[in-house]
Amino acid sequence: MANSKSTKSTKKPAQAQPSRRDFIVVASYAMGAVGAGAFAWPLIDQMNPAADTLALASVEVDVSKLEEGQSITLKWRGKPVFIRHRTSSEIDEAGRVNAENLRDPETDEVRVQKPEYLVVLGVCTHLGCVPLGQKIGEVRGEYDGWFCPCHGSHYDSSGRIRKGPAPKNLEVPPYAFLSDEVIRIG
Amino acid sequence: MSENQFTNPVIKWIDHRLPVFTFMRHETHEYPTPKNLNYFWNFGSLAGIALVVMIVTGITLSMSYTAHVDYAFDSVERIMRDVNHGWLLRYIHMNGASFFFIVVFIHIFRGLYYGSYKAPRELLWILGVVILLLMMATAFMGYVLPWGQMSFWGATVITNLFSAIPLVGESIVSWLWGGFSVDNPTLNRFFSLHFLLPFVIVGVVVLHLFALHRFGSNNPLGIDTKGPQDTLPFHPYYTIKDFFGLSVFLTIFAAAVFFFPNFMGHPDNYIPANALQTPAHIVPEWYFLPFYAILRAVPDKLGGVLAMFGAIAVLFVLPWLDRSPVRSGRFRPVFKIFFWLLLADCVLLGYIGAKPPEGMYVIVGRLATIWYFVHFLIILPVLSVVETPRPLPQSISSPVFGGSGSMTGAAAAPKEKV
Protein backbone atom coordinates (compact mmCIF):
# COMPACT_ATOMS: atom_id res chain seq x y z
CA MET A 1 0.00 0.00 0.00
CA ALA A 2 2.78 2.35 0.89
CA ASN A 3 4.46 1.57 -2.39
CA SER A 4 1.47 2.19 -4.57
CA LYS A 5 0.85 5.53 -2.91
CA SER A 6 4.43 6.67 -3.09
CA THR A 7 4.68 5.93 -6.79
CA LYS A 8 1.62 8.04 -7.39
CA SER A 9 2.57 11.09 -5.37
CA THR A 10 6.26 11.72 -6.13
CA LYS A 11 8.53 11.37 -3.08
CA LYS A 12 6.16 11.86 -0.21
CA PRO A 13 5.64 8.90 2.11
CA ALA A 14 2.14 7.48 2.26
CA GLN A 15 1.40 8.95 5.68
CA ALA A 16 1.81 12.48 4.33
CA GLN A 17 -1.38 12.14 2.32
CA PRO A 18 -3.88 14.39 4.08
CA SER A 19 -6.93 12.47 5.14
CA ARG A 20 -10.48 13.68 5.64
CA ARG A 21 -9.76 13.68 9.36
CA ASP A 22 -6.78 16.00 8.85
CA PHE A 23 -9.05 18.34 6.99
CA ILE A 24 -11.58 18.34 9.82
CA VAL A 25 -8.84 18.94 12.40
CA VAL A 26 -7.34 21.85 10.47
CA ALA A 27 -10.76 23.33 9.77
CA SER A 28 -11.66 23.06 13.48
CA TYR A 29 -8.46 24.77 14.55
CA ALA A 30 -9.03 27.49 11.95
CA MET A 31 -12.58 28.08 13.15
CA GLY A 32 -11.34 28.14 16.73
CA ALA A 33 -8.73 30.73 15.81
CA VAL A 34 -11.33 32.87 14.05
CA GLY A 35 -13.62 32.62 17.07
CA ALA A 36 -10.85 33.50 19.51
CA GLY A 37 -9.86 36.46 17.34
CA ALA A 38 -13.45 37.65 17.11
CA PHE A 39 -13.66 37.53 20.90
CA ALA A 40 -10.28 39.17 21.36
CA TRP A 41 -11.04 42.18 19.17
CA PRO A 42 -13.69 43.79 21.43
CA LEU A 43 -11.34 43.28 24.38
CA ILE A 44 -8.60 45.19 22.58
CA ASP A 45 -10.75 47.79 20.86
CA GLN A 46 -12.43 48.87 24.09
CA MET A 47 -9.17 50.64 24.96
CA ASN A 48 -9.43 52.90 21.90
CA PRO A 49 -11.00 56.35 22.36
CA ALA A 50 -14.71 56.02 23.15
CA ALA A 51 -17.46 57.80 21.24
CA ASP A 52 -17.81 60.55 23.85
CA THR A 53 -14.07 61.13 23.83
CA LEU A 54 -14.13 61.54 20.06
CA ALA A 55 -17.14 63.84 20.32
CA LEU A 56 -15.16 66.32 22.42
CA ALA A 57 -12.63 66.77 19.65
CA SER A 58 -13.18 70.46 18.80
CA VAL A 59 -13.14 73.76 20.71
CA GLU A 60 -13.90 77.36 19.67
CA VAL A 61 -12.04 80.40 20.89
CA ASP A 62 -12.53 84.15 20.49
CA VAL A 63 -9.17 85.88 19.94
CA SER A 64 -10.47 89.48 19.71
CA LYS A 65 -9.20 90.29 23.22
CA LEU A 66 -5.73 89.03 22.43
CA GLU A 67 -3.33 92.00 22.11
CA GLU A 68 -0.27 91.96 19.92
CA GLY A 69 2.51 90.09 21.69
CA GLN A 70 0.13 88.17 23.91
CA SER A 71 -0.50 84.43 23.92
CA ILE A 72 -3.22 82.21 25.26
CA THR A 73 -3.18 78.53 26.04
CA LEU A 74 -6.26 76.36 25.78
CA LYS A 75 -6.92 72.69 26.11
CA TRP A 76 -7.88 70.63 23.11
CA ARG A 77 -8.10 66.83 23.30
CA GLY A 78 -6.33 67.02 26.65
CA LYS A 79 -3.35 68.88 25.20
CA PRO A 80 -2.37 72.56 25.33
CA VAL A 81 -2.85 74.67 22.20
CA PHE A 82 -0.81 77.88 21.93
CA ILE A 83 -2.40 80.81 20.13
CA ARG A 84 -0.04 83.77 19.76
CA HIS A 85 -0.92 87.16 18.40
CA ARG A 86 2.47 87.84 16.86
CA THR A 87 4.12 91.25 16.63
CA SER A 88 5.22 92.45 13.23
CA SER A 89 8.85 91.94 14.16
CA GLU A 90 8.17 88.32 15.07
CA ILE A 91 6.38 87.82 11.76
CA ASP A 92 9.33 89.39 9.89
CA GLU A 93 11.78 87.28 11.82
CA ALA A 94 9.91 84.10 11.03
CA GLY A 95 9.61 85.01 7.36
CA ARG A 96 13.28 85.92 6.88
CA VAL A 97 14.57 82.49 7.86
CA ASN A 98 15.75 80.32 4.98
CA ALA A 99 13.52 77.30 5.52
CA GLU A 100 15.78 74.96 3.59
CA ASN A 101 18.41 75.10 6.29
CA LEU A 102 16.04 74.08 9.06
CA ARG A 103 15.88 70.65 10.66
CA ASP A 104 12.22 70.35 9.70
CA PRO A 105 12.00 72.62 6.64
CA GLU A 106 8.77 74.62 6.57
CA THR A 107 8.17 78.23 5.59
CA ASP A 108 6.22 80.45 7.92
CA GLU A 109 3.44 80.88 5.34
CA VAL A 110 2.43 77.25 5.34
CA ARG A 111 2.22 77.24 9.14
CA VAL A 112 -0.29 80.07 9.50
CA GLN A 113 -3.63 81.02 7.97
CA LYS A 114 -3.35 84.66 9.06
CA PRO A 115 0.20 85.82 9.77
CA GLU A 116 -0.85 87.61 13.00
CA TYR A 117 -2.15 84.44 14.63
CA LEU A 118 0.08 81.45 15.12
CA VAL A 119 -1.77 78.31 16.31
CA VAL A 120 0.37 75.40 17.38
CA LEU A 121 0.14 72.48 19.74
CA GLY A 122 2.10 73.27 22.91
CA VAL A 123 3.67 69.85 22.99
CA CYS A 124 7.39 69.52 22.47
CA THR A 125 8.03 67.09 19.63
CA HIS A 126 10.87 65.57 21.57
CA LEU A 127 9.14 63.80 24.48
CA GLY A 128 5.90 65.70 25.02
CA CYS A 129 6.66 68.38 27.63
CA VAL A 130 4.98 71.78 27.43
CA PRO A 131 7.49 74.43 26.27
CA LEU A 132 7.85 77.76 28.13
CA GLY A 133 7.26 81.14 26.52
CA GLN A 134 3.53 81.67 26.79
CA LYS A 135 3.60 84.03 29.76
CA ILE A 136 5.28 87.41 29.90
CA GLY A 137 8.69 86.99 31.44
CA GLU A 138 9.12 83.31 30.69
CA VAL A 139 12.21 82.11 28.87
CA ARG A 140 11.46 82.07 25.15
CA GLY A 141 14.66 80.50 23.91
CA GLU A 142 17.25 81.91 21.56
CA TYR A 143 14.82 82.35 18.64
CA ASP A 144 12.02 84.41 20.25
CA GLY A 145 9.56 81.54 20.35
CA TRP A 146 9.39 78.83 22.95
CA PHE A 147 11.88 76.93 25.03
CA CYS A 148 11.32 73.46 26.36
CA PRO A 149 12.83 73.13 29.83
CA CYS A 150 12.86 69.35 29.85
CA HIS A 151 15.70 68.81 27.38
CA GLY A 152 16.45 72.25 26.01
CA SER A 153 14.71 72.52 22.66
CA HIS A 154 14.43 76.04 21.18
CA TYR A 155 11.51 76.93 18.91
CA ASP A 156 11.32 80.13 16.86
CA SER A 157 8.47 82.59 16.48
CA SER A 158 6.85 80.25 13.97
CA GLY A 159 7.10 77.30 16.36
CA ARG A 160 9.84 75.66 14.32
CA ILE A 161 12.59 73.65 15.96
CA ARG A 162 15.91 75.52 15.76
CA LYS A 163 18.12 74.02 18.43
CA GLY A 164 18.02 71.09 20.82
CA PRO A 165 16.94 67.44 20.59
CA ALA A 166 13.38 67.79 19.21
CA PRO A 167 13.06 66.38 15.67
CA LYS A 168 10.01 68.29 14.40
CA ASN A 169 8.39 71.72 14.46
CA LEU A 170 5.54 72.30 16.91
CA GLU A 171 2.54 70.68 15.27
CA VAL A 172 -0.12 72.90 13.71
CA PRO A 173 -3.54 71.47 14.63
CA PRO A 174 -6.38 71.53 12.13
CA TYR A 175 -8.25 74.81 12.66
CA ALA A 176 -10.42 77.31 10.84
CA PHE A 177 -11.42 80.95 11.28
CA LEU A 178 -15.18 80.89 11.77
CA SER A 179 -15.13 84.69 11.57
CA ASP A 180 -12.32 87.24 11.69
CA GLU A 181 -11.74 86.60 15.34
CA VAL A 182 -13.23 83.22 16.23
CA ILE A 183 -11.14 80.13 15.69
CA ARG A 184 -12.39 76.58 15.83
CA ILE A 185 -9.72 74.05 16.62
CA GLY A 186 -10.25 70.44 15.53
CA MET B 1 15.46 12.76 36.66
CA SER B 2 14.79 10.75 33.54
CA GLU B 3 15.08 12.36 30.16
CA ASN B 4 11.84 13.91 28.91
CA GLN B 5 10.42 12.62 25.67
CA PHE B 6 10.03 15.92 23.82
CA THR B 7 11.61 16.23 20.40
CA ASN B 8 11.55 19.99 20.00
CA PRO B 9 14.98 21.06 21.28
CA VAL B 10 13.73 24.29 22.87
CA ILE B 11 10.94 22.52 24.75
CA LYS B 12 13.33 19.74 25.69
CA TRP B 13 15.85 22.27 27.06
CA ILE B 14 13.24 24.17 29.06
CA ASP B 15 11.50 21.06 30.31
CA HIS B 16 14.75 19.60 31.59
CA ARG B 17 15.15 22.64 33.84
CA LEU B 18 11.52 23.53 34.46
CA PRO B 19 9.31 20.50 33.78
CA VAL B 20 6.14 22.41 32.99
CA PHE B 21 5.67 20.60 29.71
CA THR B 22 5.98 17.22 31.38
CA PHE B 23 3.51 18.41 33.99
CA MET B 24 1.06 19.64 31.36
CA ARG B 25 1.35 16.44 29.36
CA HIS B 26 0.86 14.38 32.47
CA GLU B 27 -2.14 16.31 33.80
CA THR B 28 -3.98 17.34 30.64
CA HIS B 29 -2.91 14.80 28.04
CA GLU B 30 -2.09 11.41 29.47
CA TYR B 31 -4.22 11.96 32.59
CA PRO B 32 -6.19 8.71 32.83
CA THR B 33 -9.90 9.45 32.97
CA PRO B 34 -12.76 6.98 33.48
CA LYS B 35 -13.99 6.03 30.04
CA ASN B 36 -17.68 6.15 30.92
CA LEU B 37 -18.07 9.87 31.79
CA ASN B 38 -21.29 11.37 30.47
CA TYR B 39 -21.99 14.95 29.47
CA PHE B 40 -22.61 16.01 33.07
CA TRP B 41 -18.84 15.80 33.48
CA ASN B 42 -18.50 18.72 31.05
CA PHE B 43 -19.64 21.22 33.60
CA GLY B 44 -16.41 21.41 35.55
CA SER B 45 -14.44 22.61 32.57
CA LEU B 46 -17.36 24.85 31.55
CA ALA B 47 -17.23 26.46 34.99
CA GLY B 48 -13.50 27.04 34.56
CA ILE B 49 -14.07 28.67 31.18
CA ALA B 50 -16.90 30.78 32.59
CA LEU B 51 -14.50 31.99 35.28
CA VAL B 52 -11.92 32.98 32.67
CA VAL B 53 -14.58 34.79 30.61
CA MET B 54 -15.71 36.68 33.71
CA ILE B 55 -12.17 37.71 34.63
CA VAL B 56 -11.28 38.81 31.10
CA THR B 57 -14.45 40.85 30.57
CA GLY B 58 -14.28 42.15 34.14
CA ILE B 59 -10.77 43.50 33.74
CA THR B 60 -11.71 45.26 30.52
CA LEU B 61 -14.87 46.70 32.11
CA SER B 62 -12.88 47.99 35.07
CA MET B 63 -10.86 50.10 32.62
CA SER B 64 -13.95 52.25 32.01
CA TYR B 65 -15.74 51.94 35.35
CA THR B 66 -15.63 54.59 38.07
CA ALA B 67 -16.17 53.39 41.65
CA HIS B 68 -17.77 56.51 43.06
CA VAL B 69 -21.39 57.07 44.04
CA ASP B 70 -21.64 60.15 41.80
CA TYR B 71 -20.11 58.52 38.73
CA ALA B 72 -20.67 54.76 38.94
CA PHE B 73 -24.12 54.67 37.31
CA ASP B 74 -23.11 57.10 34.56
CA SER B 75 -19.85 55.30 33.92
CA VAL B 76 -21.78 52.07 33.37
CA GLU B 77 -24.13 53.85 30.96
CA ARG B 78 -21.07 55.28 29.22
CA ILE B 79 -19.75 51.74 28.86
CA MET B 80 -23.08 50.80 27.26
CA ARG B 81 -23.21 53.73 24.86
CA ASP B 82 -19.77 55.15 24.19
CA VAL B 83 -17.01 52.67 24.95
CA ASN B 84 -16.14 50.57 21.91
CA HIS B 85 -17.94 47.22 22.26
CA GLY B 86 -18.67 48.20 25.86
CA TRP B 87 -22.27 46.97 25.56
CA LEU B 88 -20.96 43.58 24.48
CA LEU B 89 -18.44 43.30 27.29
CA ARG B 90 -20.98 44.35 29.89
CA TYR B 91 -23.69 42.01 28.61
CA ILE B 92 -21.20 39.14 28.52
CA HIS B 93 -20.14 39.92 32.08
CA MET B 94 -23.69 40.41 33.33
CA ASN B 95 -25.10 37.26 31.72
CA GLY B 96 -21.82 35.46 32.33
CA ALA B 97 -22.53 35.62 36.05
CA SER B 98 -25.88 33.89 35.53
CA PHE B 99 -24.41 31.29 33.23
CA PHE B 100 -21.53 30.69 35.63
CA PHE B 101 -24.09 29.88 38.31
CA ILE B 102 -26.17 27.71 35.97
CA VAL B 103 -23.07 25.70 35.13
CA VAL B 104 -21.94 25.47 38.74
CA PHE B 105 -25.38 24.44 40.00
CA ILE B 106 -25.51 21.64 37.43
CA HIS B 107 -21.96 20.70 38.45
CA ILE B 108 -23.05 20.53 42.11
CA PHE B 109 -26.16 18.47 41.43
CA ARG B 110 -24.04 16.16 39.28
CA GLY B 111 -21.84 15.66 42.34
CA LEU B 112 -24.86 15.12 44.55
CA TYR B 113 -26.39 12.50 42.28
CA TYR B 114 -23.24 10.51 41.58
CA GLY B 115 -21.87 10.79 45.13
CA SER B 116 -18.76 12.67 44.05
CA TYR B 117 -18.41 14.04 47.59
CA LYS B 118 -17.68 10.66 49.12
CA ALA B 119 -14.31 9.30 50.19
CA PRO B 120 -11.69 9.89 49.03
CA ARG B 121 -13.03 13.11 47.48
CA GLU B 122 -14.32 14.91 50.60
CA LEU B 123 -11.78 17.74 50.40
CA LEU B 124 -12.39 18.11 46.68
CA TRP B 125 -16.07 18.63 47.52
CA ILE B 126 -15.37 21.02 50.39
CA LEU B 127 -13.10 23.13 48.19
CA GLY B 128 -15.98 23.23 45.72
CA VAL B 129 -18.32 24.58 48.41
CA VAL B 130 -15.68 27.20 49.27
CA ILE B 131 -15.67 28.21 45.60
CA LEU B 132 -19.48 28.47 45.69
CA LEU B 133 -19.31 30.78 48.71
CA LEU B 134 -16.65 32.95 47.08
CA MET B 135 -18.71 33.08 43.91
CA MET B 136 -21.75 34.23 45.86
CA ALA B 137 -19.78 36.98 47.59
CA THR B 138 -18.21 38.07 44.31
CA ALA B 139 -21.51 38.08 42.43
CA PHE B 140 -23.23 40.02 45.18
CA MET B 141 -20.56 42.72 45.26
CA GLY B 142 -20.45 42.88 41.48
CA TYR B 143 -24.19 43.50 41.39
CA VAL B 144 -23.69 46.54 43.64
CA LEU B 145 -21.22 48.23 41.31
CA PRO B 146 -23.64 49.70 38.71
CA TRP B 147 -25.18 51.61 41.63
CA GLY B 148 -28.76 51.24 40.50
CA GLN B 149 -31.70 50.87 42.83
CA MET B 150 -31.35 47.10 43.11
CA SER B 151 -27.61 47.46 43.65
CA PHE B 152 -28.10 49.87 46.50
CA TRP B 153 -30.97 48.11 48.21
CA GLY B 154 -29.50 44.68 47.65
CA ALA B 155 -26.33 45.90 49.33
CA THR B 156 -28.34 47.39 52.17
CA VAL B 157 -30.40 44.27 52.80
CA ILE B 158 -27.55 41.76 52.51
CA THR B 159 -25.12 43.72 54.67
CA ASN B 160 -27.90 44.15 57.24
CA LEU B 161 -28.01 40.36 57.56
CA PHE B 162 -24.94 40.70 59.75
CA SER B 163 -26.80 42.97 62.13
CA ALA B 164 -28.61 39.83 63.29
CA ILE B 165 -25.47 38.70 65.07
CA PRO B 166 -25.99 39.27 68.81
CA LEU B 167 -23.95 42.00 70.55
CA VAL B 168 -21.47 42.83 67.78
CA GLY B 169 -23.92 42.86 64.85
CA GLU B 170 -24.29 46.63 64.58
CA SER B 171 -20.54 47.19 64.83
CA ILE B 172 -19.88 44.62 62.12
CA VAL B 173 -22.39 46.23 59.79
CA SER B 174 -20.94 49.70 60.22
CA TRP B 175 -17.49 48.18 59.68
CA LEU B 176 -18.73 46.61 56.43
CA TRP B 177 -20.22 49.92 55.35
CA GLY B 178 -17.40 52.17 56.43
CA GLY B 179 -20.09 54.57 57.65
CA PHE B 180 -23.67 54.77 58.81
CA SER B 181 -25.22 53.47 55.61
CA VAL B 182 -24.28 51.96 52.29
CA ASP B 183 -22.36 54.81 50.71
CA ASN B 184 -19.21 55.74 48.85
CA PRO B 185 -16.80 53.86 51.13
CA THR B 186 -18.97 50.74 50.70
CA LEU B 187 -18.93 51.06 46.93
CA ASN B 188 -15.17 51.53 46.90
CA ARG B 189 -14.42 48.49 49.00
CA PHE B 190 -16.91 46.36 47.11
CA PHE B 191 -15.16 47.26 43.88
CA SER B 192 -11.81 46.40 45.40
CA LEU B 193 -13.05 43.05 46.71
CA HIS B 194 -14.98 42.29 43.54
CA PHE B 195 -11.68 42.62 41.71
CA LEU B 196 -9.75 40.56 44.26
CA LEU B 197 -12.06 37.61 44.94
CA PRO B 198 -12.08 36.13 41.41
CA PHE B 199 -8.34 35.62 41.73
CA VAL B 200 -8.89 33.98 45.11
CA ILE B 201 -11.38 31.73 43.31
CA VAL B 202 -8.69 30.89 40.75
CA GLY B 203 -6.43 29.88 43.63
CA VAL B 204 -9.08 27.62 45.16
CA VAL B 205 -9.85 26.19 41.72
CA VAL B 206 -6.19 25.20 41.44
CA LEU B 207 -6.51 23.38 44.76
CA HIS B 208 -9.80 21.85 43.58
CA LEU B 209 -8.04 20.49 40.49
CA PHE B 210 -5.06 19.37 42.56
CA ALA B 211 -7.39 17.37 44.78
CA LEU B 212 -9.28 16.09 41.73
CA HIS B 213 -6.16 14.78 40.06
CA ARG B 214 -5.14 12.92 43.20
CA PHE B 215 -7.78 10.22 42.63
CA GLY B 216 -9.18 11.26 39.26
CA SER B 217 -12.76 11.93 38.31
CA ASN B 218 -15.65 10.04 39.78
CA ASN B 219 -17.85 8.46 37.12
CA PRO B 220 -21.50 7.62 36.52
CA LEU B 221 -21.07 4.15 38.03
CA GLY B 222 -19.43 5.60 41.11
CA ILE B 223 -16.91 2.75 41.27
CA ASP B 224 -13.14 3.11 41.25
CA THR B 225 -11.19 2.58 38.07
CA LYS B 226 -9.29 -0.68 38.27
CA GLY B 227 -6.71 -0.30 35.55
CA PRO B 228 -5.96 0.99 32.09
CA GLN B 229 -8.89 -0.93 30.62
CA ASP B 230 -11.23 1.41 32.55
CA THR B 231 -9.65 4.71 31.48
CA LEU B 232 -8.90 6.83 28.47
CA PRO B 233 -6.23 9.50 28.12
CA PHE B 234 -7.77 12.91 28.73
CA HIS B 235 -6.56 14.14 25.37
CA PRO B 236 -8.03 13.80 22.81
CA TYR B 237 -11.02 11.90 24.17
CA TYR B 238 -12.22 14.34 26.81
CA THR B 239 -10.76 17.49 25.34
CA ILE B 240 -12.91 16.93 22.28
CA LYS B 241 -15.93 16.02 24.40
CA ASP B 242 -15.41 19.17 26.49
CA PHE B 243 -15.01 21.27 23.36
CA PHE B 244 -18.23 19.95 21.93
CA GLY B 245 -20.02 20.76 25.18
CA LEU B 246 -18.35 24.16 25.20
CA SER B 247 -19.61 24.97 21.73
CA VAL B 248 -23.17 24.09 22.74
CA PHE B 249 -22.78 26.18 25.91
CA LEU B 250 -21.37 29.16 24.02
CA THR B 251 -24.20 28.98 21.49
CA ILE B 252 -26.80 29.28 24.25
CA PHE B 253 -24.74 31.92 26.07
CA ALA B 254 -24.36 33.98 22.91
CA ALA B 255 -28.10 33.73 22.24
CA ALA B 256 -28.75 35.20 25.69
CA VAL B 257 -26.13 37.94 25.30
CA PHE B 258 -27.35 39.04 21.89
CA PHE B 259 -31.09 38.46 22.07
CA PHE B 260 -32.16 38.45 25.74
CA PRO B 261 -29.41 40.34 27.58
CA ASN B 262 -31.71 41.69 30.28
CA PHE B 263 -33.88 38.61 30.69
CA MET B 264 -32.19 37.57 33.93
CA GLY B 265 -31.69 41.11 35.19
CA HIS B 266 -34.09 43.44 36.91
CA PRO B 267 -35.32 46.69 35.30
CA ASP B 268 -35.12 48.59 38.58
CA ASN B 269 -31.37 48.44 38.40
CA TYR B 270 -31.51 50.88 35.49
CA ILE B 271 -32.78 53.50 37.94
CA PRO B 272 -29.93 55.30 39.72
CA ALA B 273 -29.56 54.46 43.41
CA ASN B 274 -31.76 56.51 45.70
CA ALA B 275 -31.04 56.25 49.42
CA LEU B 276 -34.44 57.74 50.24
CA GLN B 277 -36.69 55.27 48.44
CA THR B 278 -36.75 51.48 48.45
CA PRO B 279 -38.25 49.80 45.34
CA ALA B 280 -41.64 48.24 46.02
CA HIS B 281 -40.53 44.68 45.44
CA ILE B 282 -36.90 43.90 45.89
CA VAL B 283 -35.50 40.54 44.91
CA PRO B 284 -31.94 39.32 44.58
CA GLU B 285 -30.51 37.90 41.38
CA TRP B 286 -32.14 34.58 40.45
CA TYR B 287 -29.21 32.48 41.65
CA PHE B 288 -29.72 33.69 45.22
CA LEU B 289 -33.47 33.12 45.26
CA PRO B 290 -33.48 29.70 46.97
CA PHE B 291 -31.28 31.09 49.74
CA TYR B 292 -33.42 34.21 49.94
CA ALA B 293 -36.50 32.02 50.34
CA ILE B 294 -34.85 30.17 53.22
CA LEU B 295 -33.92 33.49 54.82
CA ARG B 296 -37.52 34.68 54.71
CA ALA B 297 -39.00 31.35 55.76
CA VAL B 298 -37.83 31.76 59.33
CA PRO B 299 -39.89 34.32 61.27
CA ASP B 300 -36.90 35.48 63.28
CA LYS B 301 -34.08 37.74 62.18
CA LEU B 302 -31.17 35.76 63.57
CA GLY B 303 -32.88 32.45 62.82
CA GLY B 304 -33.38 33.38 59.17
CA VAL B 305 -29.77 34.36 58.73
CA LEU B 306 -28.58 31.19 60.43
CA ALA B 307 -30.87 29.05 58.26
CA MET B 308 -29.58 30.72 55.12
CA PHE B 309 -25.94 30.20 56.00
CA GLY B 310 -26.86 26.76 57.33
CA ALA B 311 -28.11 25.83 53.87
CA ILE B 312 -24.51 26.17 52.65
CA ALA B 313 -22.91 24.89 55.83
CA VAL B 314 -24.77 21.63 55.53
CA LEU B 315 -23.00 21.05 52.22
CA PHE B 316 -19.62 21.22 53.98
CA VAL B 317 -20.50 18.24 56.17
CA LEU B 318 -22.38 16.34 53.48
CA PRO B 319 -19.62 13.71 53.11
CA TRP B 320 -20.25 12.71 56.72
CA LEU B 321 -24.04 12.88 56.56
CA ASP B 322 -24.37 10.44 53.68
CA ARG B 323 -22.54 7.34 54.95
CA SER B 324 -23.72 4.96 52.23
CA PRO B 325 -20.68 3.22 50.72
CA VAL B 326 -22.33 3.32 47.28
CA ARG B 327 -21.52 6.54 45.46
CA SER B 328 -23.68 6.63 42.37
CA GLY B 329 -27.40 7.28 42.65
CA ARG B 330 -27.85 4.76 39.83
CA PHE B 331 -27.53 1.95 42.32
CA ARG B 332 -29.52 3.56 45.12
CA PRO B 333 -33.21 3.23 44.24
CA VAL B 334 -34.53 5.17 47.25
CA PHE B 335 -31.80 7.83 47.28
CA LYS B 336 -32.58 8.48 43.64
CA ILE B 337 -36.17 9.43 44.45
CA PHE B 338 -35.06 11.77 47.21
CA PHE B 339 -32.44 13.31 44.95
CA TRP B 340 -35.11 14.38 42.49
CA LEU B 341 -37.28 15.60 45.34
CA LEU B 342 -34.38 17.74 46.57
CA LEU B 343 -33.86 19.18 43.11
CA ALA B 344 -37.57 19.97 42.85
CA ASP B 345 -37.44 21.47 46.36
CA CYS B 346 -34.58 23.79 45.37
CA VAL B 347 -36.43 24.91 42.25
CA LEU B 348 -39.53 25.50 44.38
CA LEU B 349 -37.48 27.54 46.85
CA GLY B 350 -36.19 29.61 43.94
CA TYR B 351 -39.76 30.23 42.81
CA ILE B 352 -40.87 31.19 46.34
CA GLY B 353 -37.85 33.50 46.68
CA ALA B 354 -39.08 35.51 43.72
CA LYS B 355 -42.58 35.92 45.17
CA PRO B 356 -43.71 38.43 47.77
CA PRO B 357 -43.66 37.00 51.32
CA GLU B 358 -47.39 36.70 51.86
CA GLY B 359 -50.21 34.14 51.96
CA MET B 360 -49.48 30.71 50.58
CA TYR B 361 -45.97 31.65 49.58
CA VAL B 362 -44.96 31.87 53.23
CA ILE B 363 -46.35 28.46 54.07
CA VAL B 364 -44.93 26.75 51.00
CA GLY B 365 -41.59 28.49 51.60
CA ARG B 366 -41.46 27.17 55.15
CA LEU B 367 -42.31 23.63 54.11
CA ALA B 368 -39.72 23.71 51.34
CA THR B 369 -37.11 25.05 53.73
CA ILE B 370 -37.86 22.31 56.24
CA TRP B 371 -37.65 19.72 53.48
CA TYR B 372 -34.22 21.03 52.41
CA PHE B 373 -32.77 20.46 55.86
CA VAL B 374 -34.69 17.23 56.42
CA HIS B 375 -33.14 15.86 53.25
CA PHE B 376 -29.59 16.50 54.38
CA LEU B 377 -29.89 16.04 58.11
CA ILE B 378 -32.34 13.14 58.38
CA ILE B 379 -33.02 11.40 55.09
CA LEU B 380 -29.42 10.96 53.93
CA PRO B 381 -28.12 9.59 57.26
CA VAL B 382 -31.11 7.28 57.58
CA LEU B 383 -30.89 6.08 53.99
CA SER B 384 -27.24 5.21 54.53
CA VAL B 385 -28.45 2.61 56.99
CA VAL B 386 -31.79 1.38 55.73
CA GLU B 387 -31.41 1.44 51.95
CA THR B 388 -30.43 -1.71 50.08
CA PRO B 389 -28.41 -0.65 47.07
CA ARG B 390 -28.53 -2.56 43.81
CA PRO B 391 -25.46 -4.68 43.07
CA LEU B 392 -22.53 -2.77 41.67
CA PRO B 393 -20.75 -3.84 38.50
CA GLN B 394 -17.30 -5.28 39.08
CA SER B 395 -15.57 -2.70 36.97
CA ILE B 396 -16.25 0.04 34.47
CA SER B 397 -15.26 -2.27 31.62
CA SER B 398 -17.26 -5.28 32.67
CA PRO B 399 -20.44 -5.31 30.61
CA VAL B 400 -22.81 -6.06 33.44
CA PHE B 401 -25.06 -3.12 33.79
CA GLY B 402 -27.63 -1.88 31.37
CA GLY B 403 -30.52 -4.17 32.23
CA SER B 404 -32.20 -4.27 35.57
CA GLY B 405 -28.84 -5.05 37.12
CA SER B 406 -29.88 -8.35 38.63
CA MET B 407 -26.52 -10.05 38.46
CA THR B 408 -22.90 -9.15 38.28
CA GLY B 409 -20.98 -10.78 35.50
CA ALA B 410 -23.97 -11.60 33.29
CA ALA B 411 -22.37 -12.49 30.03
CA ALA B 412 -24.45 -11.23 27.18
CA ALA B 413 -25.59 -7.83 28.37
CA PRO B 414 -25.29 -5.12 25.73
CA LYS B 415 -21.84 -3.64 25.49
CA GLU B 416 -21.32 0.03 26.26
CA LYS B 417 -20.79 2.32 23.34
CA VAL B 418 -17.64 4.18 24.23
Interface residues (C-beta under 8 A of the other chain):
Chain A: W41 P42 L43 D45 Q46 M47 N48 A50 A51 D52 T53
Chain B: V56 T57 T60 M63 S64 R78 R81 D82 V83 N84 H85 G86 L88 L89
